[in-house]
């Protein structure tokens, strides 16, 4: 309304705008925080430290990491990305709202954590290759 004039009777107050969506830096820290927010919305357990520890072991933080030498590679399904996920696992444990690109760092983290939650209870329980 205008200053100094009362609002007309029955006028509904205008709700405040929703908070802006978080903006995550395009780096390992941002990818993990983004993944944790998506995981929380889907009830997938995991902690920053558990995810970070597994990424460092699996790929040293390289989003383009690929294993061309293990048993999966021998079967034509090499492990890919930050958490070294194979295509069938990524497809089975993909989480809605994330990219279908296995190389996408957030999608790779979320799918791997979803798989780990089903198999081990949480990514935090994974201390070796899965």
Buried (B, 14 or more C-beta within 10 A) or exposed (E): EEEEEEEEEEEEEEEEEEEEEEEBEEEBEBBBBBBBBBBEEBEBBBBEEBBBBBBEBBBEBEBEBBBEEEEBBEEEBBBBBBBBBBBEBBEEBBBEEBBEEBBBBBBBBBBBBBBBBEBEEBBBBBEEEB
